[in-house]
Amino acid sequence: MADPEAKQDASREEFPWQLGVFDAHCHPTDTIASLDHIPKMKARALTIMASRGQDQDLVRQFARKYGIEKESLVSLCKQEEVELPKRIVPSFGWHPWFSHQIFDDTSPVASDFRKPDAMQHYRSVLTPTPDDHDFISSLPEPKPLSELLAHVRKNLEEFPYALVGEIGIDRSFRLPMHWAYDEEANRDESLTPGGREGRQLSPYRVQIGHQRKILKTQLNLAGELKRPVSIHGVAAHGIVHETLEETWKGYEREIPSKRQSRRRSNAAGAPENGITSKPDNSEGKHETTGTKPYPPRICLHSYSGPPDALKQYLVPSIPAPIYFSFSCLVNLSSRTDKAVAVIKAVPDDRILVESDLHSAGDKMDQLLEDVVRSVCKIKGWTLTAGVNQLAENWKRFVFGQRGADQLSLTVDNQ
């Protein structure tokens, strides 16, 4: 697909918005006033993440207003200018930055379980163990994990195209300090509460074991309801992989030996690629054999791992296709050699783009255009070829191979 002239073309071509540009990960509900800009945006669809208690209902509210519906799917996939007020794909889940606000009531026998008080809970999940009573008193009353899962499930059942996200593990994040009185009184009321909002950082992090528990239960729920997931991983690429691997252990795809491949190829005329089915069609078995404990499709958002770490996610035996999305804000703000090497190494059919921005509107469109141009230049794609490839990747990630194929047939037959 690489074009020798694409490096120049991608930087000077008029941007082909009409082909359909899809944001794989963003947070516009953090700035509520920006949401009414969505119908006027150039982006074809926005995959909007929830992250904490304060925004789950906001994402649901705006998904009811702007969420994609079955009737709008064909327009979503047309390669031409379309009127498309319904362009949100909602996602529901708890981000690792807020995982400390959850206590696990799912593991113990119910008769033996007692709700911990806030001090007991936060001392058990934060490291180093906090002794600052004022700091702990400023944290919200912890909620049971069973309640979180029930809330996410309810939202997923209301929106058939919804994802689970943003979820994950973050070893670097430190909790912000509590508000000083004058700071809280003067906070920006246009922002959804719960974020850092410029506060100083405390020395406290969420214990990795606790983060893994919250992540794994959400992965299991995504598997049960057959929904793709958007995963945050910072300084934790090995731990994220280990946690994912635990969910699909025992469900790995069969990889035939070379001799078996030759026999099957000769018998059925299949290519001798050593794989029992197309990599991106691995969710097909999932869809026909009941629920599984792992998600059918996975996106590692704003992927920041090294090129070598990609290999562990591209092993043919993994039963779910794994995608890698990139943003200007996280990956390409300084165009590092590592980011360029990673983007080059990601298979063409597994790459996505995102804004990762916290407000909708012109700036989000501009970040999407910038990251698409950068990816196309790095990959050696023309803009037209690159936008088409990225669009097809997003459709397969959100709807699955079968759903994307059905959409393409519907559009072609119109």
Solvent accessible surface area in square Angstrom, and as a share of the most:
residue,aa,sasa,rsa
1,M,109,0.49
2,A,76,0.59
3,D,48,0.25
4,P,132,0.83
5,E,113,0.51
6,A,0,0.00
7,K,111,0.47
8,Q,119,0.53
9,D,24,0.12
10,A,1,0.00
11,S,74,0.48
12,R,165,0.60
13,E,51,0.23
14,E,160,0.72
15,F,17,0.07
16,P,9,0.06
17,W,29,0.10
18,Q,69,0.31
19,L,26,0.13
20,G,1,0.01
21,V,5,0.03
22,F,8,0.03
23,D,0,0.00
24,A,1,0.01
25,H,0,0.00
26,C,0,0.00
27,H,12,0.05
28,P,0,0.00
29,T,1,0.00
30,D,18,0.09
31,T,28,0.16
32,I,69,0.35
33,A,78,0.61
34,S,9,0.06
35,L,0,0.00
36,D,83,0.43
37,H,97,0.44
38,I,0,0.00
39,P,49,0.31
40,K,177,0.75
41,M,13,0.06
42,K,123,0.52
43,A,0,0.00
44,R,12,0.04
45,A,0,0.00
46,L,0,0.00
47,T,0,0.00
48,I,1,0.01
49,M,0,0.00
50,A,0,0.00
51,S,5,0.03
52,R,11,0.04
53,G,31,0.30
54,Q,81,0.36
55,D,1,0.00
56,Q,2,0.01
57,D,68,0.35
58,L,26,0.13
59,V,2,0.01
60,R,44,0.16
61,Q,98,0.44
62,F,17,0.07
63,A,4,0.03
64,R,138,0.50
65,K,105,0.44
66,Y,17,0.06
67,G,5,0.05
68,I,13,0.06
69,E,79,0.35
70,K,154,0.65
71,E,145,0.65
72,S,15,0.10
73,L,18,0.09
74,V,28,0.16
75,S,34,0.22
76,L,1,0.00
77,C,9,0.06
78,K,56,0.24
79,Q,96,0.43
80,E,93,0.41
81,E,132,0.59
82,V,39,0.22
83,E,163,0.73
84,L,7,0.04
85,P,75,0.47
86,K,52,0.22
87,R,14,0.05
88,I,1,0.01
89,V,0,0.00
90,P,3,0.02
91,S,0,0.00
92,F,0,0.00
93,G,0,0.00
94,W,12,0.04
95,H,9,0.04
96,P,4,0.03
97,W,93,0.33
98,F,19,0.08
99,S,1,0.01
100,H,7,0.03
101,Q,25,0.11
102,I,0,0.00
103,F,9,0.04
104,D,39,0.20
105,D,35,0.18
106,T,60,0.35
107,S,76,0.49
108,P,57,0.36
109,V,102,0.59
110,A,92,0.71
111,S,102,0.66
112,D,109,0.56
113,F,60,0.25
114,R,214,0.78
115,K,117,0.50
116,P,20,0.12
117,D,87,0.45
118,A,25,0.19
119,M,62,0.28
120,Q,108,0.48
121,H,6,0.03
122,Y,0,0.00
123,R,94,0.34
124,S,65,0.42
125,V,11,0.06
126,L,0,0.00
127,T,59,0.34
128,P,76,0.48
129,T,67,0.39
130,P,0,0.00
131,D,115,0.60
132,D,53,0.28
133,H,116,0.52
134,D,98,0.51
135,F,0,0.00
136,I,5,0.03
137,S,73,0.47
138,S,57,0.37
139,L,28,0.14
140,P,64,0.40
141,E,106,0.47
142,P,3,0.02
143,K,89,0.38
144,P,31,0.20
145,L,0,0.00
146,S,53,0.34
147,E,88,0.39
148,L,7,0.03
149,L,35,0.17
150,A,60,0.47
151,H,60,0.27
152,V,2,0.01
153,R,77,0.28
154,K,127,0.54
155,N,0,0.00
156,L,0,0.00
157,E,108,0.48
158,E,70,0.31
159,F,25,0.10
160,P,90,0.57
161,Y,51,0.20
162,A,0,0.00
163,L,0,0.00
164,V,0,0.00
165,G,0,0.00
166,E,2,0.01
167,I,0,0.00
168,G,4,0.04
169,I,0,0.00
170,D,8,0.04
171,R,127,0.46
172,S,54,0.35
173,F,36,0.15
174,R,84,0.31
175,L,3,0.01
176,P,22,0.14
177,M,56,0.25
178,H,65,0.29
179,W,58,0.21
180,A,46,0.36
181,Y,192,0.73
182,D,87,0.45
183,E,81,0.36
184,E,93,0.42
185,A,70,0.54
186,N,123,0.63
187,R,41,0.15
188,D,75,0.39
189,E,139,0.62
190,S,53,0.34
191,L,58,0.29
192,T,5,0.03
193,P,69,0.43
194,G,27,0.26
195,G,19,0.18
196,R,115,0.42
197,E,51,0.23
198,G,69,0.66
199,R,32,0.12
200,Q,144,0.64
201,L,58,0.29
202,S,1,0.01
203,P,74,0.47
204,Y,23,0.09
205,R,92,0.34
206,V,6,0.03
207,Q,69,0.30
208,I,49,0.25
209,G,53,0.51
210,H,23,0.10
211,Q,4,0.02
212,R,58,0.21
213,K,67,0.28
214,I,3,0.01
215,L,1,0.01
216,K,67,0.28
217,T,20,0.11
218,Q,1,0.00
219,L,0,0.00
220,N,52,0.27
221,L,7,0.04
222,A,0,0.00
223,G,0,0.00
224,E,70,0.31
225,L,38,0.19
226,K,70,0.30
227,R,31,0.11
228,P,4,0.03
229,V,0,0.00
230,S,0,0.00
231,I,1,0.01
232,H,15,0.07
233,G,17,0.16
234,V,54,0.31
235,A,52,0.40
236,A,3,0.02
237,H,36,0.16
238,G,40,0.38
239,I,33,0.17
240,V,4,0.02
241,H,22,0.10
242,E,85,0.38
243,T,0,0.00
244,L,0,0.00
245,E,76,0.34
246,E,80,0.36
247,T,3,0.02
248,W,6,0.02
249,K,151,0.64
250,G,70,0.67
251,Y,91,0.35
252,E,77,0.34
253,R,28,0.10
254,E,106,0.47
255,I,71,0.36
256,P,12,0.08
257,S,60,0.39
258,K,166,0.70
259,R,151,0.55
260,Q,73,0.33
261,S,12,0.07
262,R,115,0.42
263,R,153,0.56
264,R,105,0.38
265,S,14,0.09
266,N,124,0.64
267,A,92,0.71
268,A,81,0.63
269,G,70,0.67
270,A,42,0.32
271,P,103,0.65
272,E,105,0.47
273,N,81,0.42
274,G,22,0.22
275,I,41,0.21
276,T,63,0.37
277,S,47,0.31
278,K,126,0.53
279,P,56,0.35
280,D,11,0.06
281,N,54,0.28
282,S,9,0.06
283,E,3,0.01
284,G,11,0.10
285,K,140,0.59
286,H,2,0.01
287,E,50,0.22
288,T,92,0.53
289,T,75,0.44
290,G,35,0.34
291,T,78,0.45
292,K,26,0.11
293,P,44,0.28
294,Y,8,0.03
295,P,0,0.00
296,P,1,0.01
297,R,12,0.04
298,I,0,0.00
299,C,1,0.00
300,L,10,0.05
301,H,16,0.07
302,S,8,0.05
303,Y,8,0.03
304,S,38,0.24
305,G,0,0.00
306,P,61,0.39
307,P,42,0.27
308,D,106,0.55
309,A,18,0.14
310,L,3,0.02
311,K,142,0.60
312,Q,53,0.24
313,Y,4,0.02
314,L,55,0.27
315,V,68,0.39
316,P,58,0.36
317,S,26,0.17
318,I,14,0.07
319,P,5,0.03
320,A,3,0.02
321,P,3,0.02
322,I,0,0.00
323,Y,1,0.00
324,F,0,0.00
325,S,0,0.00
326,F,2,0.01
327,S,0,0.00
328,C,19,0.12
329,L,81,0.40
330,V,78,0.45
331,N,14,0.07
332,L,14,0.07
333,S,92,0.59
334,S,82,0.53
335,R,95,0.35
336,T,64,0.37
337,D,127,0.66
338,K,96,0.41
339,A,10,0.08
340,V,33,0.19
341,A,40,0.31
342,V,3,0.01
343,I,0,0.00
344,K,118,0.50
345,A,51,0.39
346,V,1,0.01
347,P,48,0.30
348,D,52,0.27
349,D,54,0.28
350,R,22,0.08
351,I,0,0.00
352,L,1,0.01
353,V,4,0.02
354,E,0,0.00
355,S,1,0.01
356,D,19,0.10
357,L,16,0.08
358,H,88,0.39
359,S,32,0.20
360,A,8,0.06
361,G,7,0.07
362,D,125,0.65
363,K,127,0.54
364,M,0,0.00
365,D,8,0.04
366,Q,91,0.41
367,L,20,0.10
368,L,0,0.00
369,E,30,0.13
370,D,53,0.27
371,V,0,0.00
372,V,1,0.01
373,R,49,0.18
374,S,15,0.09
375,V,0,0.00
376,C,0,0.00
377,K,80,0.34
378,I,14,0.07
379,K,24,0.10
380,G,8,0.08
381,W,2,0.01
382,T,30,0.18
383,L,0,0.00
384,T,65,0.38
385,A,31,0.24
386,G,0,0.00
387,V,3,0.02
388,N,42,0.22
389,Q,35,0.15
390,L,10,0.05
391,A,4,0.03
392,E,62,0.28
393,N,0,0.00
394,W,2,0.01
395,K,12,0.05
396,R,22,0.08
397,F,0,0.00
398,V,7,0.04
399,F,25,0.11
400,G,0,0.00
401,Q,22,0.10
402,R,104,0.38
403,G,18,0.18
404,A,3,0.02
405,D,65,0.34
406,Q,107,0.48
407,L,17,0.08
408,S,42,0.27
409,L,112,0.56
410,T,59,0.34
411,V,37,0.21
412,D,110,0.57
413,N,122,0.63
414,Q,142,0.63
